[in-house]
Amino acid sequence: MTAARLTRDQVLAWRPRRQYLEAPAHSAIDVVRRLCGVQAQVASAAEMAVGARLAPQRSGAVAHAMEDRAVIKTWAMRGTLHLLPADVAGAYLALIGSLKTWERPSWQKALIPAAQVETLAEIAGEALDGRTLSREDLVAEVQARTQDARLAEHLRSGWAAVLKPLAWRGLLCQGPGEGNRVTFTSPRTWSPAWGGLPETGEAARIAIPAYLGAYGPASMVAFDAWLTRGASSKRSLRDWFAAAEDLLTTVEVDGVRAFARSEDVEDMLGTTANRTVRLLPAFDHYVLGPGTNDSHVIPPAHRPDVSQQDRRLDRARAGRGWPGCGYV
């Protein structure tokens, strides 16, 4: 069977429509669901990404969704904070967590042994069930039970790297803010809509079609770059896509094979390329979904214009210091 043939211009015209950049969404949760989560490392950027897709464009939509507890805020894709729909958040977390990156020697060397992650998981699972704790309260609970000052120091770190495996296992998310203080609770405590962590095959059947429904057509590599920055094994990716294969169709985009949701192919084929120009806020998902390495979305010569890390690299090459880590 011959794969449906699409042009790159058709794809780049179809995605804005799917991402509520043409016809706006009715609510913040609609946006968060369609975009497969909204990066919330910078809270104001999350508000702008959602607000730009609502009519009328408005601020405060994310705050209202958090108050309604329809979304959870936790570490997810690419290890960054995201807003996720509470009912399907577990699908994305389950795929990331299934990789068990905290068991890799490089992770353990830089942070803590895998055995200590298990200890943290046990303590956090008990301490956060039905409760909301500040970071210091959580640190105190861990220190009281482990008498481990070094582990407590890792927990105090603003990067919160040792807490991410707990998020990926569905044990921890952010609770309501207390001024400038971050609080933590369990997703089950936070939202009655929390759906738990499905098994990996079912998680793939939720997450992969959802991603392709906003950012497709795309390759396994593109999906993995969005999900884990390329940390997934080829075997895991093959298994995940195999679990969802009855929902997917292989298409050709300017001769290059990629996956699309089967239900979207007819709509893609009927999409007419256009030259509409849209202004997007920082860290917008039209760019983050396929990634700034996708030269069809961001021409290489313009990548430093949208990527903080590339701007720092340019300064470093010019002899003005070594770059830090950017978000994109």
C-alpha positions, -999 to 999 in steps of 0.1 A, spaced: 0 0 0 14 34 -11 19 58 18 0 91 16 22 119 2 23 152 19 44 183 15 63 200 43 43 232 36 10 213 42 23 199 75 34 234 87 0 248 78 -19 219 95 -1 221 128 -12 256 138 -48 246 132 -44 216 155 -26 237 181 -54 263 185 -34 290 168 -62 296 143 -95 287 159 -91 292 196 -99 267 223 -127 271 249 -106 265 280 -71 262 294 -75 224 299 -84 220 262 -51 237 253 -30 217 278 -46 184 266 -41 192 229 -5 203 233 3 172 254 12 194 283 25 229 285 60 236 297 59 256 329 95 260 338 88 297 334 53 303 347 47 335 327 55 316 295 30 289 303 3 316 308 12 332 275 12 299 256 -22 290 269 -36 326 267 -26 329 231 -48 300 222 -80 312 240 -106 337 229 -105 363 240 -68 361 247 -65 364 284 -41 360 313 -48 339 344 -62 309 326 -35 286 339 -40 298 375 -78 290 372 -71 256 358 -47 249 387 -74 261 411 -99 237 395 -73 209 398 -79 198 362 -42 200 356 -12 189 377 22 206 376 52 183 378 85 173 361 77 155 329 90 157 293 127 165 290 130 167 328 112 201 328 82 213 347 50 208 328 13 214 332 -5 181 323 -41 170 322 -46 152 355 -66 123 339 -39 113 313 -7 128 329 2 93 341 6 81 305 35 105 298 50 99 332 48 61 328 68 62 295 95 84 310 96 64 342 99 31 324 134 41 312 146 42 349 173 68 340 181 70 377 196 36 375 222 46 349 258 49 362 262 84 350 230 95 369 241 78 401 276 92 398 263 128 394 235 125 420 226 97 443 226 59 442 195 42 428 189 26 462 185 60 477 159 69 450 140 39 463 142 51 498 130 86 487 101 70 468 90 51 499 92 81 522 76 105 497 48 80 489 39 79 526 46 115 535 27 131 507 -4 109 506 -32 132 517 -8 159 527 9 190 512 44 198 524 69 226 517 103 216 504 118 221 539 90 200 554 98 172 530 135 175 536 129 173 574 108 141 569 135 125 548 163 136 571 145 123 602 141 89 587 175 85 570 198 107 590 215 114 557 227 151 555 240 147 519 206 134 507 189 163 524 212 187 506 203 172 472 166 177 481 172 214 489 188 220 455 168 243 433 173 220 404 154 193 422 170 165 401 165 138 427 128 146 429 122 140 392 122 101 394 95 105 421 74 126 397 79 101 369 66 74 392 35 93 400 44 99 436 49 137 436 36 169 420 36 205 430 9 217 454 -6 252 459 20 279 462 27 296 495 41 329 485 75 322 470 76 287 486 70 256 465 49 229 480 46 192 471 18 166 473 8 135 455 -11 136 422 -38 115 438 -42 139 466 -40 169 443 -67 160 418 -97 136 419 -92 133 381 -58 117 385 -58 85 365 -27 68 379 1 53 358 -11 28 332 12 0 320 37 10 294 18 -4 263 -14 15 273 6 46 281 21 45 246 -14 42 230 -23 74 248 8 95 245 20 87 210 -13 95 191 -18 126 213 17 138 203 11 131 166 -23 148 168 -5 181 176 30 178 161 27 151 135 37 137 112 69 128 130 95 101 134 102 79 164 134 100 169 114 133 170 89 118 195 118 107 217 136 141 215 104 157 227 98 132 255 133 125 268 159 145 248 168 113 231 173 91 262 150 63 251 165 31 237 156 21 202 140 -11 215 117 10 238 107 32 210 99 3 187 79 -14 214 59 18 222 51 25 185 42 -12 180 17 -9 209 0 20 191 4 8 155 -33 2 149 -39 39 156 -11 51 133 -4 54 96 29 58 78 30 88 54 56 105 33 65 142 38 85 154 8 96 118 4 106 112 40 86 86 59 70 95 92 41 85 114 7 102 117 -25 95 135 -47 76 111 -77 98 118 -57 129 108 -44 119 73 -74 129 53 -74 163 70 -37 167 63 -42 159 27 -69 185 24 -48 212 40 -36 240 17 -2 255 23 -3 292 33 21 320 41 3 333 72 27 348 97 20 344 135 38 358 165 44 332 192 54 337 229 86 324 243 89 286 247 59 281 225 49 245 218 47 250 180 85 251 184 90 229 214 69 200 200 91 192 170 121 208 188 144 236 179 167 211 161 140 206 134 154 227 106 120 228 89 106 247 119 137 267 128 163 272 100 197 266 115 209 301 109 180 314 131 182 289 159 202 313 182 173 338 178 149 314 196 173 293 218 188 308 249 215 281 249 225 288 213 229 325 221 252 316 250 272 293 227 276 322 203 289 344 232 313 316 243 327 312 208 333 349 207 354 346 238 329 360 263 326 331 286 312 295 287 275 290 283 252 277 310 221 256 304 192 271 284 156 258 286 154 251 249 
